[in-house]
Amino acid sequence: MILPNLRASLGSTEIELLLRILEERTRHSRQRWERQLVEQGLDSLLDHPETFSALMRGRRVGAIPPKLAFYVMVRRTLLEGGLDDASIADYVAALLVEFAVAGRAYRIARYDDRTYRYLVDLVTDIEGESSERRQFLLRAHLGNYSLWLSGLFPDYVVARVHRKGAPGLDYYDGLGATGYLMASECELAGQYDLARIYREVAGGFRAVRRALNRVSDRFFFPVPPSPVDRLLRQVVDDLEFN
């Protein structure tokens, strides 16, 4: 189960890196940043503009601790889109870290035997599942998988539209939002304090997905397989969103 606990899992390695880069990038001493960490909390360092600038532009992304890199990227792009709830960034970043595990994106839980490559198969199993826990995991995974695939691989989604007439990004937006909304109604969502987060992501699914598109376009796949298709995708998505 994916929980919004990535910030809480950041340890001494990540904090040391934050303190070092903020000292290097500003005129303030390390002691000043350590005092801010104590008085204002870790978020004040994570959200500092110089943190994003230093991590994403001054260093190779692959050399940054993954949890820190994912959170800073997601948090900054969500803020650019007007989404300032840090717990949403925490959840989405935790999703990216979890799905980086080989094969995890295709399973409702890390060690589940069943794999899902298509959203329609998730929908079918949701309709026929009697287990309360598995029903919850299926619903959440419908949202998670939709967001991951359409968020990080929009060029792939659009290419399939052109080659095979497959569903476009709006299909993932719709089913992803539905999955999260259904998951929020499960008793387990309340037990794990996920109900509000699921509702928030469902209500702003397209905005969150577009934020991940920016992460993908800028940092993961800056050179697209088809520059024209990417430009058209970005233009159309901007027009439809606005």
C-alpha positions as CSV (number, residue, x, y, z in Angstrom):
1,M,0.0,0.0,0.0
2,I,1.3,3.4,-1.0
3,L,1.3,6.0,1.8
4,P,2.2,9.7,1.9
5,N,5.2,9.1,4.1
6,L,8.1,9.8,1.9
7,R,9.1,13.0,3.7
8,A,9.1,11.2,7.0
9,S,11.4,8.6,5.5
10,L,14.1,11.1,4.6
11,G,17.1,10.4,6.7
12,S,20.5,11.9,7.6
13,T,21.9,11.4,4.0
14,E,19.2,13.5,2.4
15,I,19.2,16.2,5.2
16,E,23.0,16.5,5.0
17,L,22.7,17.1,1.2
18,L,20.0,19.7,1.7
19,L,22.1,21.6,4.3
20,R,25.2,21.4,2.1
21,I,23.6,22.7,-1.1
22,L,21.7,25.5,0.6
23,E,24.9,26.6,2.2
24,E,26.7,26.5,-1.2
25,R,23.9,28.3,-3.1
26,T,23.1,31.1,-0.6
27,R,25.2,33.5,1.5
28,H,23.9,31.9,4.7
29,S,25.9,29.6,6.9
30,R,25.2,26.0,7.6
31,Q,24.3,26.9,11.2
32,R,21.6,29.3,9.9
33,W,20.0,26.4,7.9
34,E,20.3,24.0,10.8
35,R,18.5,26.5,13.0
36,Q,15.8,26.9,10.3
37,L,15.4,23.1,10.1
38,V,14.9,23.0,13.9
39,E,12.5,26.0,14.1
40,Q,10.5,25.7,10.9
41,G,10.8,22.0,10.0
42,L,12.1,20.0,7.0
43,D,9.5,21.4,4.6
44,S,11.1,24.8,4.8
45,L,14.3,23.4,3.3
46,L,12.5,21.1,0.8
47,D,10.4,24.0,-0.5
48,H,13.2,26.5,-0.8
49,P,13.7,27.6,-4.5
50,E,17.4,27.0,-4.2
51,T,16.9,23.4,-3.3
52,F,15.1,22.7,-6.5
53,S,17.5,24.7,-8.6
54,A,20.6,23.1,-7.1
55,L,19.3,19.5,-7.2
56,M,17.7,19.6,-10.7
57,R,20.0,21.9,-12.6
58,G,23.3,21.8,-10.8
59,R,23.6,18.0,-10.5
60,R,22.8,14.9,-12.5
61,V,19.4,13.7,-11.3
62,G,20.7,10.1,-11.1
63,A,23.2,11.1,-8.5
64,I,20.6,12.4,-6.1
65,P,19.0,10.1,-3.5
66,P,15.8,8.9,-5.3
67,K,13.4,9.8,-2.6
68,L,14.7,13.3,-2.4
69,A,14.8,13.8,-6.1
70,F,11.2,12.5,-6.7
71,Y,9.8,14.6,-3.9
72,V,11.5,17.9,-4.9
73,M,10.5,17.4,-8.6
74,V,6.9,16.6,-7.8
75,R,6.5,19.3,-5.2
76,R,7.9,22.0,-7.4
77,T,5.8,21.1,-10.5
78,L,2.7,20.8,-8.4
79,L,3.3,24.2,-7.0
80,E,3.7,25.5,-10.5
81,G,0.3,24.1,-11.2
82,G,-1.3,25.8,-8.2
83,L,-1.4,22.7,-6.0
84,D,0.2,23.6,-2.7
85,D,-0.8,20.7,-0.5
86,A,2.5,19.0,0.5
87,S,0.7,15.8,1.5
88,I,-0.4,15.4,-2.2
89,A,3.2,15.8,-3.3
90,D,4.3,13.4,-0.7
91,Y,1.8,10.7,-1.9
92,V,2.6,11.2,-5.6
93,A,6.4,11.1,-4.9
94,A,5.9,7.9,-2.8
95,L,4.0,6.5,-5.8
96,L,6.9,7.1,-8.1
97,V,9.4,5.6,-5.7
98,E,7.3,2.5,-5.2
99,F,6.6,2.0,-8.9
100,A,10.3,2.2,-9.6
101,V,10.6,-1.3,-8.2
102,A,10.7,-3.8,-11.1
103,G,7.1,-4.9,-12.0
104,R,5.4,-3.0,-9.2
105,A,3.5,-0.7,-11.4
106,Y,1.6,-3.7,-12.8
107,R,0.6,-5.2,-9.4
108,I,-1.9,-3.9,-6.8
109,A,0.6,-4.8,-4.1
110,R,4.4,-5.5,-4.3
111,Y,4.1,-9.3,-4.0
112,D,0.7,-9.9,-5.6
113,D,0.6,-12.7,-8.1
114,R,-1.8,-11.0,-10.6
115,T,-0.4,-8.4,-13.1
116,Y,-2.4,-5.7,-14.9
117,R,-1.3,-4.1,-18.1
118,Y,-4.6,-2.6,-19.1
119,L,-7.1,-0.4,-17.1
120,V,-10.0,-2.4,-18.5
121,D,-8.7,-5.5,-16.6
122,L,-8.6,-3.6,-13.4
123,V,-12.2,-2.3,-14.0
124,T,-13.4,-5.9,-14.7
125,D,-11.8,-7.2,-11.5
126,I,-13.2,-4.3,-9.4
127,E,-16.7,-5.2,-10.5
128,G,-16.3,-8.9,-9.6
129,E,-14.2,-8.7,-6.4
130,S,-15.8,-9.7,-3.1
131,S,-12.8,-9.2,-0.8
132,E,-13.0,-5.8,0.9
133,R,-9.2,-5.4,1.1
134,R,-8.6,-6.5,-2.5
135,Q,-11.4,-4.3,-3.7
136,F,-9.7,-1.4,-2.0
137,L,-6.3,-2.2,-3.5
138,L,-7.8,-2.6,-7.0
139,R,-9.6,0.8,-6.8
140,A,-6.4,2.5,-5.5
141,H,-4.3,0.8,-8.2
142,L,-6.7,2.0,-10.9
143,G,-5.9,5.5,-9.8
144,N,-2.2,4.9,-9.2
145,Y,-1.5,3.1,-12.5
146,S,-3.5,5.6,-14.5
147,L,-1.6,8.5,-13.0
148,W,1.8,6.8,-13.4
149,L,1.4,5.8,-17.0
150,S,-0.3,8.9,-18.3
151,G,1.9,11.2,-16.1
152,L,5.4,9.8,-16.8
153,F,4.8,8.3,-20.3
154,P,2.4,10.7,-22.1
155,D,4.4,10.4,-25.3
156,Y,3.8,6.6,-25.2
157,V,0.1,7.1,-24.7
158,V,-0.2,9.6,-27.6
159,A,1.9,7.4,-29.9
160,R,-0.5,4.5,-29.2
161,V,-3.4,6.8,-30.1
162,H,-1.8,7.5,-33.5
163,R,-0.6,3.9,-34.2
164,K,-3.4,1.8,-32.8
165,G,-6.3,4.1,-32.1
166,A,-5.8,3.5,-28.4
167,P,-7.4,5.7,-25.8
168,G,-5.9,9.1,-25.2
169,L,-4.9,11.0,-22.0
170,D,-8.5,11.9,-21.3
171,Y,-9.3,8.2,-20.9
172,Y,-6.6,7.9,-18.2
173,D,-7.8,11.1,-16.6
174,G,-11.3,9.8,-16.3
175,L,-10.6,6.3,-15.0
176,G,-7.8,7.5,-12.8
177,A,-10.1,10.0,-11.0
178,T,-12.8,7.3,-10.7
179,G,-10.4,4.8,-9.2
180,Y,-9.2,7.3,-6.5
181,L,-12.8,8.4,-5.8
182,M,-14.0,4.8,-5.4
183,A,-10.9,4.0,-3.2
184,S,-11.7,7.0,-0.9
185,E,-15.1,5.4,-0.1
186,C,-13.5,2.3,1.3
187,E,-13.3,1.8,5.0
188,L,-9.6,1.0,4.7
189,A,-8.9,4.4,3.2
190,G,-10.2,6.0,6.4
191,Q,-8.1,3.7,8.5
192,Y,-4.9,4.6,6.7
193,D,-5.8,8.4,6.5
194,L,-5.9,8.2,2.7
195,A,-9.5,9.2,2.1
196,R,-8.9,12.9,1.8
197,I,-5.8,12.5,-0.3
198,Y,-7.7,10.2,-2.7
199,R,-10.5,12.7,-3.0
200,E,-8.1,15.6,-3.6
201,V,-6.2,13.7,-6.3
202,A,-9.4,12.6,-7.9
203,G,-10.7,16.1,-8.0
204,G,-7.5,17.5,-9.5
205,F,-6.4,14.4,-11.4
206,R,-5.7,16.2,-14.7
207,A,-3.7,18.9,-12.9
208,V,-1.6,16.3,-11.1
209,R,-1.1,14.3,-14.3
210,R,0.0,17.5,-16.1
211,A,2.5,18.2,-13.3
212,L,4.0,14.7,-13.9
213,N,4.1,15.4,-17.6
214,R,6.3,18.3,-16.9
215,V,8.6,16.2,-14.7
216,S,8.8,13.6,-17.5
217,D,9.4,16.2,-20.3
218,R,12.0,18.1,-18.4
219,F,14.0,15.5,-16.5
220,F,13.3,12.0,-17.6
221,F,12.8,12.2,-21.4
222,P,14.0,15.7,-22.5
223,V,14.6,14.4,-26.0
224,P,11.2,13.1,-27.3
225,P,10.9,10.4,-30.0
226,S,8.7,12.8,-32.0
227,P,9.2,16.6,-31.1
228,V,6.2,17.5,-33.2
229,D,3.9,15.0,-31.5
230,R,5.1,16.3,-28.1
231,L,4.5,19.9,-29.0
232,L,1.0,19.0,-30.3
233,R,0.2,17.1,-27.1
234,Q,1.3,20.0,-24.9
235,V,-0.6,22.6,-26.9
236,V,-3.8,20.5,-27.0
237,D,-3.6,19.6,-23.3
238,D,-3.0,23.3,-22.4
239,L,-6.0,24.4,-24.5
240,E,-8.3,21.7,-23.0
241,F,-7.1,22.4,-19.4
242,N,-7.6,26.1,-19.7
